[in-house]
Amino acid sequence: MPKYLIIAEKPEAARRISEALDSKAKPKKIGRVVPSFVVKNGDCEIIVTTALGHLYELTTTISDRTIYPVLDYKWVPKHTVERNKRLEEWLEEMGKIGSGVDYYVNACDYDIEGSLIGYNVLRFLYGVSDYRRVFRMKLSTLTNREIQEAFKRMSPGLDLGLVKAGETRHIIDFLYGINLSRALTRSVLRFLRTPYVLSVGRVQTPTLNILVEREIAIETFIPDPYWVLRAEIVINGETHEALYEVEKVQSLSEVKRLVEEASSKKAFVEKVERRFEKISVPEPFDLTTLQREAYRVFGFTPSRTLSIAETLYLNALISYPRTSSQKLPPDIGYREILEKLSENSSYTKAVEKILSRGVLNPKQGRKDDPAHPAIYPTGEWKEELNSDQLKLLDLVTKRFLATFEEDAEKVICRNILRIGNVRFIMKGSMITKKGWLEVYSPYYSPEEKTIPLLKEGDILTVKKIIVEEKFTNPPRRYNPASLLREMEKLGIGTKATRSEIIETLYKRRYIIGKSISVTELGFSIVSTLRRFSPKILSAEMTRMVES
């Protein structure tokens, strides 16, 4: 009877895998420290154990933090660097669990980090060098059906492409960060009475530079005056507003001329325009769009959203969240998911409407990810979710349902009025077809403004002309969500690391606030690097390494 050892990335994943593969869904729990399980599955014996994220990390033999360059590195157990007794016991027990095994299965997350986590456990903890004894499981959800199918279809060998990509990135980031951080720290030590460690990173520092450039643009911004003209029009005893056809008038002399030319007390309806406009169905969520939407709707930081999404994934409620895909392939089982969702009264009506159309054809986005589809709900349910988890699950579910819906539609109305020789515009809009907006409520609802129905040739009463002086505004500060979008646009960082980079900048006290401001320390680091080594601030160099 062959004996398999399955390595999961996290304890909850190990539990779900063991329950799904056990013929009676009651695996025997073993291990004092590591939650591991013995599984009975047909004619094979399976042990499921789990890592705790990365159990190995890079270090150097040069412990003096003032010495650089550092060019040596080695992988060591994480507990030796962090002096963590629990991790030491975890690794020791994992090692004992793996004795006498015929085959090893890496069931860690199917991405660069998960591939590397499993690879390091196999080579360092279990001493595996014959990869003919190794298999890889690919999971996009932790539902029973997918786990069972993934075990049947597991591929022989390691996904060495992902492994080497992950290891290379770790080595580059380690050498880059340790040398530049030591160089920068050493350069300021003579000016400080107490030791202080400054941090430089391949992605972290160009991201900080983005924020400094925005801060400089704000501080050096010189506002320009402009004027806005509004006309108050009386229609059926009610006052309505119309705006001058040019949004911003640039000179005071022009304003005076316009006011003089619009001195008539009557407004002539010159033209009435109506046009219909589609509001397209949104694309499915990839991680970045989910993080941005959760910040807009709930105020969740990107790292908070990722943390909640990972918990939902480990509870088999949504698919794997660390994805850059906006595509929902048919093999995820549209109908099965929708039928499960219909059992929840919150979604029953929406699902019935979708299924009544017969053909299931969700909106597909532009971005793709060969490892995982877009984020979608599995249709499973679990009691005792906290309020934030319920919010995010509802957002993911309604976005999924919205992709099967029809475009919404609105009518845009423009009444063009002539007061004297000056044209003013009265604008309004109204939703005429709810489409996907109905199911995605309350997360998005376009602004509607009702205006009176007029006919060309109508004569209206002008109450008064209002002149308002305004000033141009500086660029907006980034918030965590808009910074995440800018990082993606510039191609720096990965879908999995961008939120961590932003959190690191906060922790290092380089930035503060939801509307992000750069601290004096953050400014000092960027100005020093800009003077002596501007390439370190370059998003282009970071992007080149990523590619």
C-alpha positions in Angstrom: 0.0 0.0 0.0 1.6 3.3 -1.1 2.0 6.0 1.6 1.6 9.6 0.7 2.6 12.7 2.6 0.6 15.8 1.6 2.1 19.2 2.7 -0.4 22.0 3.0 0.6 25.7 3.5 -1.7 26.5 6.5 -3.4 24.4 9.2 -7.0 25.1 8.0 -6.1 24.0 4.5 -4.6 20.7 5.9 -7.8 20.1 7.8 -10.0 20.6 4.8 -7.8 18.5 2.5 -7.8 15.6 5.1 -11.6 15.7 5.5 -12.2 15.8 1.7 -9.9 12.8 1.0 -10.9 10.6 3.9 -13.5 8.0 2.9 -15.6 8.8 6.0 -14.7 12.5 6.2 -13.3 11.7 9.7 -9.5 11.7 9.5 -7.5 10.8 12.6 -5.8 13.8 14.0 -2.1 13.3 15.1 0.6 15.6 16.3 1.0 17.6 19.4 2.1 20.9 17.8 1.4 20.5 14.1 -2.2 19.7 13.2 -1.7 16.7 11.0 -4.1 13.9 10.0 -4.1 10.3 8.9 -6.5 9.7 6.1 -8.0 6.4 4.8 -8.5 6.7 1.0 -9.0 3.5 -1.0 -5.9 1.4 -1.3 -3.5 4.1 -0.2 -2.5 5.6 3.1 -2.3 9.4 3.3 -0.8 11.7 6.0 -1.7 15.4 5.7 0.6 17.8 7.5 1.1 21.6 7.2 3.7 24.3 7.0 3.0 27.7 8.6 3.8 29.8 5.7 7.6 30.1 5.1 9.5 27.8 7.5 12.9 28.7 5.9 14.3 32.1 5.1 17.6 33.6 3.8 20.3 35.0 6.1 24.0 35.8 6.0 26.9 34.7 8.1 27.9 38.4 8.6 26.1 39.5 11.7 27.7 42.9 12.0 25.1 45.2 10.5 27.7 47.9 9.6 29.5 45.6 7.2 28.7 45.6 3.5 28.6 44.5 0.7 27.1 41.1 1.7 27.3 38.6 -1.1 26.9 35.3 0.8 23.5 33.9 1.7 22.0 30.6 2.8 18.6 29.2 3.6 18.1 28.4 7.3 15.1 27.4 9.5 13.1 30.6 10.2 13.1 29.9 13.9 16.9 30.4 14.0 16.6 33.9 12.7 13.5 34.9 14.7 14.4 32.9 17.9 11.0 31.4 17.8 10.5 28.3 20.0 7.1 27.4 18.6 8.5 27.4 15.0 11.4 25.2 16.2 9.0 22.7 17.7 6.8 22.9 14.6 9.6 22.0 12.3 10.9 19.2 14.5 7.4 17.5 14.7 6.9 17.9 10.9 10.2 16.1 10.3 9.1 13.1 12.4 5.7 12.9 10.7 7.4 12.5 7.3 9.3 9.3 8.1 8.7 6.2 6.0 6.8 7.9 3.2 6.8 6.6 -0.4 5.5 9.8 -2.1 5.3 13.5 -1.3 2.7 15.9 -2.5 3.1 19.7 -2.4 -0.4 21.0 -1.8 0.7 24.5 -0.8 -0.9 27.5 -2.6 -0.5 27.2 -6.3 1.7 30.3 -6.9 5.3 31.3 -6.6 5.4 31.5 -2.8 3.5 28.2 -2.3 5.7 26.4 -4.7 8.8 27.6 -2.9 7.4 26.9 0.6 6.8 23.2 -0.4 10.1 22.9 -2.2 12.1 24.1 0.8 10.3 21.7 3.1 10.9 18.8 0.7 14.7 19.5 0.2 15.7 20.8 3.7 13.3 19.0 6.1 12.8 15.7 4.3 16.0 15.6 2.2 14.1 14.7 -1.0 16.3 14.7 -4.1 14.5 12.2 -6.2 11.6 14.2 -7.6 10.1 11.2 -9.2 8.6 10.6 -5.7 7.0 14.1 -5.7 3.6 15.3 -7.0 2.0 18.7 -7.2 -1.7 19.4 -6.3 -3.3 22.5 -7.9 -6.2 24.0 -6.0 -8.2 27.1 -6.7 -10.8 26.4 -4.0 -10.9 24.2 -0.9 -14.2 22.6 -1.6 -14.4 18.8 -1.2 -15.1 18.2 -4.9 -12.1 20.2 -6.1 -9.7 18.7 -3.5 -10.8 15.2 -4.5 -10.3 16.0 -8.2 -7.0 17.7 -7.6 -5.7 14.6 -5.8 -6.7 12.4 -8.7 -5.2 14.8 -11.3 -2.0 15.8 -9.4 0.9 16.2 -11.7 4.2 14.3 -11.2 7.3 16.3 -10.2 7.7 19.9 -9.0 6.6 23.1 -10.8 10.3 24.0 -11.0 9.5 27.1 -13.1 7.6 28.7 -10.3 10.1 27.4 -7.7 13.1 29.0 -9.4 11.2 32.2 -10.0 10.3 32.4 -6.3 13.8 31.5 -5.1 15.5 34.0 -7.5 13.2 36.8 -6.3 13.9 36.0 -2.7 17.7 36.0 -3.3 17.6 39.3 -5.3 15.4 41.0 -2.7 17.5 39.7 0.2 20.9 40.9 -1.3 19.4 44.2 -2.5 17.7 45.0 0.7 20.5 44.0 3.2 23.2 45.8 1.3 21.4 49.1 0.7 19.8 49.1 4.1 23.2 48.6 5.7 24.9 51.2 3.5 22.2 53.8 4.3 22.1 52.9 8.1 25.9 53.2 8.3 25.9 56.6 6.6 23.7 58.1 9.3 25.1 56.3 12.4 27.7 59.0 13.1 25.0 61.6 13.4 22.8 59.6 15.9 23.3 58.9 19.6 21.2 55.8 19.5 21.3 53.0 16.8 18.7 53.3 14.1 18.1 50.9 11.3 17.0 52.4 8.0 15.3 50.1 5.4 15.6 50.1 1.6 13.8 47.7 -0.6 13.6 46.9 -4.3 9.9 47.7 -4.5 9.5 49.6 -1.2 11.8 52.5 -2.1 10.4 53.2 -5.6 7.0 53.2 -4.0 8.1 55.7 -1.4 9.5 57.8 -4.2 6.1 57.8 -5.9 4.6 59.3 -2.7 7.4 61.9 -2.3 6.9 63.1 -5.9 3.2 63.5 -5.3 4.0 65.3 -2.0 6.3 67.7 -3.8 3.7 68.3 -6.5 1.2 69.2 -3.8 3.6 71.5 -1.9 4.8 73.4 -5.0 1.3 73.7 -6.5 0.3 77.3 -7.3 -3.5 77.6 -7.6 -5.0 79.5 -10.5 -8.3 81.4 -10.3 -11.2 80.6 -12.5 -14.9 81.5 -12.5 -18.1 79.5 -12.8 -21.4 81.0 -14.0 -24.7 79.6 -12.9 -28.2 80.7 -13.8 -31.2 80.1 -11.5 -34.2 79.4 -13.7 -37.8 79.3 -12.5 -39.9 76.4 -13.9 -43.4 75.8 -12.7 -42.7 77.8 -9.5 -39.6 75.8 -8.7 -36.0 77.0 -9.0 -33.6 75.0 -11.1 -29.9 75.5 -12.0 -28.2 75.7 -15.3 -24.4 76.1 -15.9 -22.6 78.2 -18.5 -21.6 76.0 -21.4 -17.9 76.5 -20.7 -17.1 74.8 -17.4 -14.3 77.2 -16.3 -14.0 80.9 -17.3 -10.3 81.9 -17.1 -10.5 85.7 -16.8 -12.5 88.2 -14.8 -13.0 90.5 -17.8 -14.6 87.6 -19.7 -16.9 87.0 -16.8 -18.0 90.6 -16.7 -18.7 90.5 -20.5 -20.8 87.3 -20.2 -22.9 88.7 -17.3 -23.6 91.8 -19.3 -24.7 89.7 -22.3 -26.8 87.4 -20.2 -28.8 90.3 -18.6 -32.1 89.2 -20.0 -34.8 88.0 -17.6 -36.0 85.4 -20.0 -34.4 82.1 -21.1 -35.2 80.6 -24.5 -35.1 76.8 -24.8 -32.9 76.4 -27.8 -32.5 72.7 -27.9 -33.5 69.6 -25.9 -31.2 66.6 -26.2 -31.7 63.1 -24.9 -29.3 60.2 -25.4 -29.1 56.7 -23.9 -25.8 55.4 -22.5 -24.9 51.9 -21.4 -23.4 51.2 -17.9 -21.4 48.1 -18.7 -21.4 45.0 -16.5 -18.2 45.0 -14.3 -15.4 42.6 -14.8 -14.9 39.7 -12.3 -12.6 40.5 -9.3 -8.9 39.9 -9.5 -7.0 40.7 -6.2 -6.2 44.3 -7.0 -9.7 45.3 -8.1 -11.2 43.5 -5.0 -8.8 45.5 -2.8 -9.7 48.8 -4.4 -13.4 48.1 -4.3 -13.3 47.0 -0.7 -11.4 50.2 0.2 -14.0 52.3 -1.7 -17.0 50.5 -0.2 -15.9 49.5 3.3 -12.7 51.5 3.9 -10.7 48.2 4.3 -6.9 48.7 3.6 -5.5 46.4 0.9 -3.7 44.2 3.5 -6.9 43.9 5.5 -8.9 42.8 2.4 -6.2 40.2 1.5 -6.3 38.9 5.1 -10.1 38.5 5.1 -10.1 37.0 1.6 -7.5 34.4 2.6 -9.7 33.4 5.6 -12.7 33.1 3.4 -10.6 30.9 1.0 -9.4 28.7 3.8 -13.0 28.2 4.8 -13.9 27.1 1.2 -16.2 30.1 0.8 -14.3 31.8 -2.1 -11.7 30.8 -4.6 -8.0 31.5 -4.3 -7.7 35.3 -3.8 -4.0 35.9 -4.9 -4.9 36.0 -8.6 -4.5 38.5 -11.4 -7.2 36.9 -13.5 -10.4 38.6 -14.4 -11.7 35.5 -16.2 -14.3 32.9 -15.1 -13.8 29.7 -17.1 -16.8 27.3 -17.5 -15.0 24.5 -15.7 -15.6 26.2 -12.3 -19.2 25.1 -12.7 -21.4 28.2 -13.1 -24.7 26.4 -12.6 -23.6 24.4 -9.6 -22.4 27.6 -7.8 -25.5 29.5 -8.7 -27.8 26.8 -7.4 -25.9 26.7 -4.1 -26.1 30.5 -3.9 -29.9 30.3 -4.5 -30.3 28.4 -1.2 -29.4 31.7 0.5 -32.5 33.9 0.6 -30.4 37.0 0.0 -29.5 35.8 -3.5 -32.5 33.6 -4.5 -34.3 36.1 -6.6 -31.1 37.2 -8.5 -30.1 33.6 -9.2 -33.6 32.6 -10.4 -33.5 35.5 -12.9 -30.0 34.5 -14.2 -30.9 30.8 -14.5 -34.2 31.7 -16.3 -32.2 33.0 -19.3 -30.8 29.5 -20.0 -27.4 30.4 -21.3 -24.8 31.3 -18.7 -22.2 33.6 -20.1 -20.5 35.8 -17.5 -18.6 38.9 -18.4 -14.9 38.2 -18.9 -12.2 40.7 -18.1 -9.0 41.5 -19.9 -6.4 40.2 -17.4 -5.5 36.5 -17.2 -3.6 34.3 -14.8 -2.5 30.9 -15.9 -2.6 29.5 -12.3 -6.0 30.7 -11.1 -9.3 32.1 -12.3 -10.9 35.3 -11.1 -12.2 35.4 -7.5 -15.6 33.9 -7.1 -17.8 32.4 -4.3 -18.1 28.7 -4.0 -21.7 28.8 -2.9 -20.7 27.2 0.4 -21.9 28.7 3.7 -20.4 28.8 7.2 -21.9 30.1 10.5 -20.0 32.4 12.8 -18.4 34.7 10.3 -17.6 38.1 11.7 -19.0 41.3 10.2 -16.0 42.1 8.0 -15.9 38.6 6.6 -19.6 38.7 5.8 -19.2 42.1 4.1 -16.4 40.9 1.9 -18.1 37.6 1.1 -21.3 39.5 0.1 -19.2 41.8 -2.1 -17.5 38.9 -3.9 -20.8 37.1 -4.3 -22.7 40.1 -5.7 -19.9 40.9 -8.1 -20.0 37.3 -9.3 -23.8 37.5 -9.9 -23.4 40.8 -11.6 -21.1 39.3 -14.2 -24.1 37.2 -15.5 -26.4 40.2 -15.7 -27.2 42.6 -18.6 -25.8 46.0 -19.0 -27.6 48.8 -17.2 -28.8 51.9 -19.1 -29.4 55.5 -18.4 -30.8 58.4 -20.2 -28.8 61.7 -20.2 -30.9 64.8 -20.7 -29.5 68.2 -21.8 -31.7 71.3 -22.0 -29.7 74.0 -23.8 -30.9 77.5 -22.8 -30.1 80.9 -24.3 -30.1 83.9 -22.0 -29.4 86.9 -24.1 -26.5 85.8 -26.2 -25.1 83.3 -23.7 -25.8 79.6 -23.6 -26.4 77.7 -20.4 -26.9 73.9 -20.0 -29.3 72.2 -17.6 -28.2 68.5 -17.2 -30.0 65.5 -15.8 -29.8 61.7 -15.9 -32.0 58.8 -14.9 -31.6 55.0 -14.8 -33.9 53.5 -17.4 -32.8 49.8 -17.1 -31.3 48.6 -13.9 -29.6 45.4 -15.3 -26.6 44.4 -13.1 -27.1 47.4 -10.8 -30.0 45.7 -9.2 -28.0 42.7 -8.0 -24.8 44.7 -7.1 -26.7 47.1 -4.9 -25.8 48.8 -2.5 -22.2 48.7 -3.7 -22.7 51.0 -6.7 -25.5 53.3 -7.7 -24.9 56.0 -10.3 -26.0 59.5 -9.4 -29.4 60.5 -10.8 -30.7 64.0 -11.2 -34.2 64.7 -12.4 -34.8 67.8 -14.5 -38.1 69.2 -15.9 -39.3 68.1 -19.3 -39.1 71.0 -21.6 -39.9 71.7 -25.2 -37.8 73.6 -27.8 -39.1 77.1 -28.0 -40.3 77.3 -24.3 -39.7 80.7 -22.6 -38.5 80.5 -19.0 -38.0 83.1 -16.2 -34.4 83.9 -15.1 -34.2 84.5 -11.4 -30.6 85.6 -11.3 -27.1 84.9 -12.7 -24.5 83.8 -10.1 -20.8 84.3 -10.5 -18.5 82.1 -8.3 -14.7 82.5 -8.1 -12.8 79.2 -7.5 -9.2 78.0 -7.6 -7.6 75.0 -9.2 -6.8 72.2 -6.8 -3.4 70.4 -6.3 -3.1 66.7 -7.2 -4.9 64.5 -4.7 -2.9 62.5 -2.1 -2.7 58.8 -2.6 -4.7 56.5 -0.4 -3.8 52.9 0.1 -6.1 51.8 -2.7 -5.1 54.4 -5.3 -1.4 53.7 -4.5 -2.0 50.0 -5.1 -3.5 50.9 -8.5 -0.5 53.1 -9.3 2.0 50.3 -8.4 0.1 47.9 -10.7 0.1 50.4 -13.5 3.8 50.9 -13.2 4.4 47.2 -13.0 6.2 47.2 -9.6 5.6 44.5 -7.0 3.3 41.5 -7.4 -0.4 41.0 -6.7 0.6 39.3 -3.5 3.2 41.7 -2.3 1.9 45.2 -3.1 -0.3 45.5 0.0 2.6 44.2 2.2 4.9 46.9 0.8 2.4 49.6 1.7 2.1 48.3 5.2 5.9 48.2 5.5 6.1 51.9 4.6 3.6 52.6 7.5 5.5 50.4 9.9 8.8 52.0 9.1 7.2 55.4 9.8 8.0 56.7 6.3 4.3 57.5 5.7 1.2 58.3 7.8 -2.5 58.7 7.4 -5.2 57.2 5.1 -4.7 60.2 2.8 -1.0 59.4 2.7 1.5 62.0 3.8 5.3 61.3 3.7 7.1 61.9 7.0 10.3 63.8 7.4 12.2 60.5 7.6 10.6 59.3 4.4 11.6 62.6 2.7 15.1 62.4 4.0 15.6 58.8 2.6 14.4 59.7 -0.8 16.3 63.0 -1.0 19.5 61.2 0.0 19.1 58.5 -2.5 18.1 60.9 -5.2 21.4 62.8 -4.7 23.7 59.8 -4.4 22.0 56.9 -6.2 18.9 57.8 -8.1 18.7 54.4 -9.8 17.5 52.9 -6.5 14.4 55.0 -6.8 13.7 53.9 -10.3 10.4 52.1 -11.0 11.9 51.1 -14.3 14.7 49.1 -12.7 12.3 47.4 -10.4 9.9 46.6 -13.3 12.8 45.1 -15.3 13.7 42.8 -12.4 10.0 41.7 -12.1 9.8 40.8 -15.8 
